[in-house]
């Protein structure tokens, strides 16, 4: 569905933008210069991917808008406060995975398998192109550990069905747990990776 494609575009950007920005800075030799400033590491990481995230958000909005205009897809926007909460939690929960990936690249100087694995599982299991309910029950339970699953369930209920916020409470809780647990851990991991690279003298390598 168009909602699935729009959400997957943004989740994919959240997963890959940080690691790509770090890798580009390493290759161009600007990564060490970025980190010797007084700017907090968390802000450096966020700013490095801000353009990509903003651009992808615009693409997702245009995709949904075209779906509404061309295919007459109904879009319910009256629950916009809940929509903002769901989108914000979706971004923050997937950002945590992206920042963790960036820390892996700082430490090992190569791409990590985590991002590709999560991206592939999200496309296959989260219900982007087909309902996850057609999958075996154990696989459906595995899909519940992916942020995109909760995001898609909530956004489809709100945007396509105009459902009240109470129907997406479970999805919001799931995304909040991912964010509350994952974002601090990923920032700590990234900061530790930078310190470790400094000690090893490989930060600019």
Helices and strands as residue ranges (DSSP letters): H 2-28, H 31-35, H 41-70, H 80-108, H 113-125, G 132-134, H 137-143, H 147-155, I 156-160, G 165-168, H 169-200
